[in-house]
Amino acid sequence: MDKTQIITIDGPAGAGKSTLSKNLAQALGWNRLDTGAIYRAVALAAKESGLGPQDAQQVGLLAEKLDLSVKNHKAESRVFIGSRDVTGLIRNLEISALSSIYSSEPRVRAALLELQRRLGARGALVTEGRDMGTVVFPWAKLKFFLVADVGVRAERRYLQLIRKGVSADKASVLANLASRDLSDSSRSAAPLKPAPEALIIDSSNLSLFQVETIMLGKAKEVFGL
């Protein structure tokens, strides 16, 4: 299988990457890799090990040894630490904030880079994150970079959390996204930025369905589907 048969979707938190990558993978019949979930799993393991934001280097050591895996079936991804499915434990504001902090640690990123590449080695993959098109899969044939006004992203994330039954308030969600934007874009290790050849889509005034339609059309064009 052509390992360049990869679509990367990068962008800031709350831009709709997870939903769009899932829907696009389903539409194409491809697998999906939610790399944000991998970093969240590291943050969860760090928290459960008693490590905090000041312990980034120790978290790097933990990430190197962590028995972390992702099991995919088409667009669905489940994240495991050992034999424990932690998918439902990593979607809250605390873990989001911690994962953003730890993802700036070079040792954490290096530990997870090869895992992500192994998962994408067979191609036919839609993957989303912060540096998929610039660092993890620079050879991908199609790259998207999603942007949206932070206020729009905060509203979307707030509604998403409420639908999942997660307690949240809009002010906290907005503050969390603004903090993550600053951390992701200013870190020294793989800062958030579009690949030169990425198609940039501003979804501030577009529905996710409209963005998905654009992406699907481009995928069919690029891959001859």
C-alpha positions as CSV (number, residue, x, y, z in Angstrom):
1,M,0.0,0.0,0.0
2,D,1.2,3.5,-0.8
3,K,2.4,5.1,2.5
4,T,2.0,8.5,1.0
5,Q,-1.8,7.9,0.9
6,I,-2.1,10.0,4.0
7,I,-4.2,13.1,4.7
8,T,-3.1,15.4,7.5
9,I,-5.3,17.8,9.3
10,D,-3.4,20.3,11.6
11,G,-4.6,23.3,13.4
12,P,-5.3,24.8,16.9
13,A,-7.4,23.3,19.6
14,G,-11.1,23.5,18.9
15,A,-10.9,23.9,15.2
16,G,-12.9,20.8,14.5
17,K,-10.0,18.5,13.6
18,S,-11.3,15.5,15.5
19,T,-14.8,15.5,14.0
20,L,-13.6,16.3,10.5
21,S,-10.9,13.6,10.5
22,K,-13.5,11.1,11.7
23,N,-16.1,12.0,9.1
24,L,-13.5,12.2,6.3
25,A,-12.1,8.8,7.2
26,Q,-15.6,7.3,7.2
27,A,-16.4,8.9,3.9
28,L,-13.2,7.5,2.3
29,G,-13.2,4.2,4.1
30,W,-9.8,4.9,5.5
31,N,-8.3,4.5,9.0
32,R,-8.0,7.5,11.4
33,L,-5.3,8.5,13.8
34,D,-6.2,11.0,16.6
35,T,-2.8,12.0,17.7
36,G,-4.1,14.4,20.3
37,A,-5.6,11.4,22.1
38,I,-2.1,9.9,22.3
39,Y,-0.7,13.0,24.0
40,R,-3.7,13.1,26.3
41,A,-3.0,9.5,27.3
42,V,0.5,10.5,28.3
43,A,-0.9,13.4,30.3
44,L,-3.3,11.0,32.1
45,A,-0.5,8.6,32.9
46,A,1.6,11.5,34.2
47,K,-1.2,12.7,36.4
48,E,-1.9,9.2,37.8
49,S,1.9,8.8,38.5
50,G,1.8,12.0,40.6
51,L,3.7,14.1,38.1
52,G,2.7,17.8,37.5
53,P,3.3,20.5,34.9
54,Q,6.7,21.2,36.5
55,D,7.9,17.6,35.8
56,A,8.0,17.8,32.0
57,Q,11.3,16.0,31.7
58,Q,10.2,13.1,33.9
59,V,7.1,12.9,31.8
60,G,9.4,12.4,28.8
61,L,10.9,9.4,30.6
62,L,7.5,8.1,31.3
63,A,6.4,8.4,27.7
64,E,9.4,6.4,26.5
65,K,8.4,3.5,28.7
66,L,4.6,3.8,28.5
67,D,2.8,0.8,27.0
68,L,0.6,2.9,24.7
69,S,-1.4,1.6,21.8
70,V,-4.2,2.7,19.5
71,K,-6.7,0.2,18.1
72,N,-8.4,1.3,15.0
73,H,-11.4,0.1,13.1
74,K,-12.0,2.4,10.2
75,A,-12.7,5.8,11.6
76,E,-13.0,4.7,15.3
77,S,-9.9,4.9,17.5
78,R,-9.5,3.5,21.0
79,V,-6.5,4.4,23.1
80,F,-5.0,1.9,25.5
81,I,-2.4,2.1,28.3
82,G,-1.4,-1.5,28.7
83,S,-4.7,-3.4,28.5
84,R,-6.8,-0.5,29.9
85,D,-9.0,1.5,27.5
86,V,-8.5,5.1,28.6
87,T,-10.4,6.7,25.7
88,G,-13.2,8.0,28.0
89,L,-10.8,9.3,30.6
90,I,-8.8,11.8,28.5
91,R,-11.5,14.2,27.4
92,N,-11.6,17.0,30.0
93,L,-10.1,20.4,30.4
94,E,-7.5,19.3,32.9
95,I,-6.1,16.6,30.7
96,S,-6.3,19.0,27.7
97,A,-4.2,21.6,29.5
98,L,-1.6,19.1,30.7
99,S,-1.3,17.5,27.3
100,S,-0.5,20.9,25.8
101,I,2.2,21.5,28.4
102,Y,3.8,18.1,28.0
103,S,3.6,18.1,24.2
104,S,6.1,21.0,24.2
105,E,8.7,18.7,25.8
106,P,11.1,17.4,23.1
107,R,11.6,14.0,24.9
108,V,7.8,13.4,24.9
109,R,7.5,14.3,21.2
110,A,10.4,12.1,20.3
111,A,9.0,9.1,22.2
112,L,5.7,9.4,20.4
113,L,6.9,10.2,16.9
114,E,7.8,6.6,16.0
115,L,4.6,5.3,17.4
116,Q,2.6,7.6,15.2
117,R,4.7,6.8,12.1
118,R,4.2,3.0,12.7
119,L,0.5,3.5,12.9
120,G,0.6,5.4,9.5
121,A,3.1,3.1,7.8
122,R,0.5,1.3,5.7
123,G,-1.1,4.5,4.3
124,A,-4.9,5.0,3.7
125,L,-4.9,7.2,6.8
126,V,-6.5,10.4,7.9
127,T,-4.6,11.9,10.8
128,E,-5.0,15.1,12.8
129,G,-2.9,17.0,15.3
130,R,-0.5,19.9,15.5
131,D,2.5,18.8,13.4
132,M,1.2,16.0,11.3
133,G,2.0,17.7,8.0
134,T,5.3,19.4,9.1
135,V,7.0,16.7,11.2
136,V,5.2,13.4,11.6
137,F,4.1,12.8,8.0
138,P,5.9,15.4,5.8
139,W,5.6,13.0,2.8
140,A,1.7,13.0,3.0
141,K,0.1,13.8,-0.4
142,L,-2.6,16.0,1.0
143,K,-2.3,18.4,3.9
144,F,-5.0,20.7,5.5
145,F,-4.5,23.4,8.1
146,L,-7.7,24.5,9.9
147,V,-8.1,27.9,11.5
148,A,-11.0,29.6,13.2
149,D,-11.6,32.6,15.5
150,V,-10.8,31.6,19.1
151,G,-14.3,32.7,20.2
152,V,-15.9,30.4,17.6
153,R,-13.7,27.5,18.7
154,A,-14.5,28.1,22.3
155,E,-18.2,28.0,21.7
156,R,-17.9,24.7,19.7
157,R,-15.7,23.1,22.3
158,Y,-18.1,24.1,25.1
159,L,-21.1,22.6,23.3
160,Q,-19.1,19.5,22.6
161,L,-18.2,19.0,26.2
162,I,-21.8,19.6,27.3
163,R,-23.1,17.0,24.8
164,K,-20.7,14.5,26.3
165,G,-21.9,15.3,29.8
166,V,-18.6,17.0,30.9
167,S,-19.0,19.9,33.3
168,A,-17.7,23.1,31.7
169,D,-18.2,26.9,31.6
170,K,-17.6,29.1,28.6
171,A,-15.1,31.4,30.2
172,S,-12.9,28.5,31.3
173,V,-13.0,26.9,27.9
174,L,-12.0,30.2,26.2
175,A,-9.2,30.7,28.6
176,N,-8.0,27.1,28.1
177,L,-8.0,27.5,24.3
178,A,-6.2,30.9,24.4
179,S,-3.5,29.4,26.7
180,R,-3.1,26.3,24.4
181,D,-2.8,28.5,21.3
182,L,0.1,30.4,22.9
183,S,1.8,27.3,24.1
184,D,1.4,25.4,20.8
185,S,2.6,28.2,18.6
186,S,5.5,29.4,20.7
187,R,7.1,26.1,21.8
188,S,10.6,25.3,20.4
189,A,9.7,21.7,19.5
190,A,7.5,21.4,16.4
191,P,5.5,24.7,16.9
192,L,2.0,24.8,15.4
193,K,2.3,26.1,11.9
194,P,1.0,25.1,8.5
195,A,3.2,23.1,6.1
196,P,4.1,25.3,3.1
197,E,1.9,23.2,0.8
198,A,-1.0,22.9,3.1
199,L,-4.5,24.0,2.1
200,I,-5.6,26.5,4.8
201,I,-9.3,26.6,5.6
202,D,-10.8,29.2,7.9
203,S,-13.9,27.6,9.4
204,S,-15.0,30.6,11.4
205,N,-18.0,31.2,9.1
206,L,-18.4,27.7,7.8
207,S,-20.2,24.7,9.2
208,L,-18.2,21.5,9.7
209,F,-20.3,19.9,6.9
210,Q,-19.2,22.6,4.5
211,V,-15.5,22.1,5.5
212,E,-15.9,18.4,5.2
213,T,-17.3,18.8,1.7
214,I,-14.3,20.9,0.7
215,M,-11.9,18.3,2.1
216,L,-13.6,15.4,0.5
217,G,-13.6,17.0,-2.8
218,K,-9.9,17.8,-2.6
219,A,-9.1,14.2,-1.5
220,K,-11.0,12.8,-4.4
221,E,-9.1,15.1,-6.7
222,V,-5.6,14.4,-5.3
223,F,-6.0,10.6,-4.9
224,G,-8.1,10.0,-8.0
225,L,-11.0,8.5,-6.0
